[in-house]
């Protein structure tokens, strides 16, 4: 039976999985295709780093090198330290015996713990599943085809039904946002309600947005 690997992840895409995956399974089962779930969520990777779960991410790294490998990769979070610490606390609350994340390790044991947890931070998934390829530019053949067969837009009607919806008055960015392109390098002050928050050294031709 053919197999498709569906990645288990976090937050909104995880919620979507609960409603969408059963529908996908209904279709693939009839077609003789098996859909299996691989846990590369932050929690799953934390447990793996601590030796309490299989290293599903490394396994997927091997699958992407196979000609018959099929992976449906849902969007995963690039975990911050704050998200990692919250994840650890939640897992501890569920009974998993894992240590806290030591932001400032004081000894070799804490340094080793930090090193393990650090593998879960940032964009840890994409480099593995893309094998280091983050170049999203169109392939030359695709670009050449588009150049030879340009898409022609239809004539736009004089009285279209489409319109821009926005808050009345100056309650949102549409009503009060300003953009400026600097004509020289200069010092720029960032303020909120008249209170100075910061001063930055902006570059020549830099585009700044504000309200």
C-alpha positions as CSV (number, residue, x, y, z in Angstrom):
1,X,0.0,0.0,0.0
2,X,1.3,3.5,-0.9
3,X,1.9,5.8,2.1
4,X,1.7,9.5,2.8
5,X,3.2,11.0,5.9
6,X,1.1,13.8,7.5
7,X,3.0,16.0,9.9
8,X,1.6,16.7,13.4
9,X,2.4,20.3,14.3
10,X,1.2,23.1,16.6
11,X,-1.4,25.8,17.0
12,X,-3.9,26.6,14.2
13,X,-2.7,24.0,11.6
14,X,-3.0,21.4,14.4
15,X,-6.6,22.4,14.9
16,X,-7.2,22.2,11.2
17,X,-5.8,18.6,11.2
18,X,-8.6,17.4,13.5
19,X,-11.2,18.4,11.0
20,X,-9.4,17.8,7.7
21,X,-7.4,14.6,8.3
22,X,-10.4,12.3,8.7
23,X,-11.7,13.6,5.4
24,X,-8.4,13.0,3.7
25,X,-8.3,9.5,5.3
26,X,-11.7,8.7,3.8
27,X,-10.6,9.5,0.3
28,X,-7.1,7.9,0.5
29,X,-8.4,4.7,2.1
30,X,-10.7,4.1,-0.8
31,X,-7.8,4.7,-3.1
32,X,-5.6,2.2,-1.3
33,X,-3.3,4.9,0.2
34,X,-2.3,4.9,3.8
35,X,-1.9,8.2,5.7
36,X,0.3,8.0,8.8
37,X,1.0,10.8,11.3
38,X,4.5,11.9,12.2
39,X,4.8,14.1,15.3
40,X,7.2,17.0,14.6
41,X,5.3,19.4,16.9
42,X,7.4,21.4,19.4
43,X,6.2,19.1,22.2
44,X,7.2,16.1,20.2
45,X,10.6,17.5,19.4
46,X,11.2,18.4,23.1
47,X,10.4,14.9,24.2
48,X,12.6,13.5,21.5
49,X,15.5,15.8,22.6
50,X,15.1,14.5,26.1
51,X,15.1,10.8,24.9
52,X,11.4,10.3,25.7
53,X,10.1,9.9,22.2
54,X,11.3,8.9,18.7
55,X,13.2,11.4,16.6
56,X,10.5,11.8,14.0
57,X,12.1,14.8,12.4
58,X,15.3,12.9,11.6
59,X,13.3,10.1,10.1
60,X,11.5,12.5,7.8
61,X,14.9,13.9,6.9
62,X,15.6,10.4,5.5
63,X,12.2,10.1,3.8
64,X,12.7,13.3,1.7
65,X,15.8,11.7,0.1
66,X,13.7,8.7,-1.1
67,X,12.1,8.8,-4.6
68,X,8.8,7.4,-3.3
69,X,8.7,9.6,-0.2
70,X,5.5,11.6,0.2
71,X,5.2,14.1,3.0
72,X,2.4,16.6,3.7
73,X,4.2,19.2,5.8
74,X,1.9,21.6,7.6
75,X,3.2,25.0,8.8
76,X,5.1,24.6,12.0
77,X,6.2,27.3,14.5
78,X,9.7,28.7,14.7
79,X,9.8,28.4,18.5
80,X,11.1,31.2,20.6
81,X,12.6,30.7,24.0
82,X,9.3,31.8,25.6
83,X,7.3,29.3,23.6
84,X,9.8,26.6,24.4
85,X,9.6,27.3,28.2
86,X,5.8,27.3,28.0
87,X,5.9,23.9,26.2
88,X,8.2,22.5,28.8
89,X,6.0,23.6,31.6
90,X,2.9,22.1,29.9
91,X,4.7,18.8,29.5
92,X,5.8,18.8,33.1
93,X,2.2,19.4,34.1
94,X,1.3,16.3,32.2
95,X,3.7,14.2,34.2
96,X,6.8,14.2,31.9
97,X,10.0,14.2,33.9
98,X,12.0,16.8,32.0
99,X,14.1,19.7,33.3
100,X,13.5,23.4,33.0
101,X,15.2,25.3,30.2
102,X,18.3,26.9,31.7
103,X,18.7,30.3,29.9
104,X,21.9,31.0,31.9
105,X,23.5,27.6,32.5
106,X,25.7,27.6,35.6
107,X,27.4,24.2,35.2
108,X,28.1,21.5,32.6
109,X,24.9,19.6,33.2
110,X,22.8,22.7,32.6
111,X,24.9,23.5,29.5
112,X,24.1,20.0,28.2
113,X,20.4,20.5,28.9
114,X,20.4,23.9,27.1
115,X,22.2,22.3,24.1
116,X,19.5,19.6,23.8
117,X,16.6,22.1,24.1
118,X,18.3,24.5,21.6
119,X,17.8,22.0,18.8
120,X,14.0,22.7,19.2
121,X,14.4,26.5,18.8
122,X,13.9,28.6,15.7
123,X,13.3,27.1,12.3
124,X,14.5,23.6,13.2
125,X,12.1,21.8,10.8
126,X,12.5,23.4,7.4
127,X,16.3,22.9,7.0
128,X,15.8,19.2,7.6
129,X,12.8,18.7,5.3
130,X,14.2,20.9,2.6
131,X,17.7,19.5,3.0
132,X,19.0,23.1,3.3
133,X,17.2,24.3,0.2
134,X,15.3,27.5,1.1
135,X,15.5,29.0,-2.4
136,X,11.9,29.6,-3.4
137,X,12.6,31.3,-6.8
138,X,10.8,29.8,-9.8
139,X,12.8,27.3,-11.8
140,X,14.2,28.6,-15.0
141,X,11.9,26.5,-17.1
142,X,8.9,27.8,-15.3
143,X,10.0,31.4,-15.6
144,X,10.7,31.0,-19.3
145,X,7.3,29.5,-19.9
146,X,5.6,32.4,-18.1
147,X,7.6,34.9,-20.1
148,X,6.6,33.2,-23.4
149,X,3.0,32.8,-22.3
150,X,2.2,35.9,-20.2
151,X,-1.2,35.9,-18.4
152,X,-3.4,38.6,-19.9
153,X,-5.7,40.4,-17.5
154,X,-9.3,41.1,-18.4
155,X,-10.5,44.6,-18.9
156,X,-11.5,46.1,-15.5
157,X,-15.1,47.4,-15.4
158,X,-15.7,51.1,-14.8
159,X,-18.2,50.3,-11.9
160,X,-16.8,47.3,-10.2
161,X,-18.5,45.6,-7.3
162,X,-15.3,45.2,-5.3
163,X,-14.3,47.8,-2.8
164,X,-11.8,48.4,0.0
165,X,-13.4,47.8,3.5
166,X,-11.9,49.8,6.4
167,X,-12.9,51.4,9.6
168,X,-14.6,54.7,9.5
169,X,-12.5,57.8,10.2
170,X,-8.9,57.3,11.2
171,X,-9.3,54.2,13.2
172,X,-7.0,51.9,11.2
173,X,-3.8,51.9,9.1
174,X,-5.8,52.6,5.9
175,X,-6.9,55.9,7.3
176,X,-3.8,57.2,8.9
177,X,-0.7,55.2,7.9
178,X,2.1,57.2,6.3
179,X,5.1,55.9,4.3
180,X,8.3,57.8,3.5
181,X,11.4,57.0,1.5
182,X,14.4,58.8,3.1
183,X,16.5,60.9,0.8
184,X,19.6,60.5,3.0
185,X,20.9,58.6,6.0
186,X,19.7,60.2,9.2
187,X,18.6,59.7,12.8
188,X,14.9,58.9,13.2
189,X,12.9,59.0,16.5
190,X,10.2,56.4,17.2
191,X,7.5,57.9,19.4
192,X,4.1,56.8,20.8
193,X,1.6,59.4,21.9
194,X,4.3,62.0,22.1
195,X,6.6,59.8,24.2
196,X,10.0,58.9,22.7
197,X,10.5,55.2,22.6
198,X,13.8,54.8,20.6
199,X,16.1,56.5,18.1
200,X,17.5,54.6,15.2
201,X,20.0,55.3,12.5
202,X,18.1,55.0,9.2
203,X,19.8,54.3,5.9
204,X,19.6,56.3,2.7
205,X,16.6,55.2,0.6
206,X,15.2,53.3,3.6
207,X,11.4,53.1,3.6
208,X,9.7,53.9,6.9
209,X,6.0,53.4,7.8
210,X,4.2,55.0,10.7
211,X,0.8,56.2,11.9
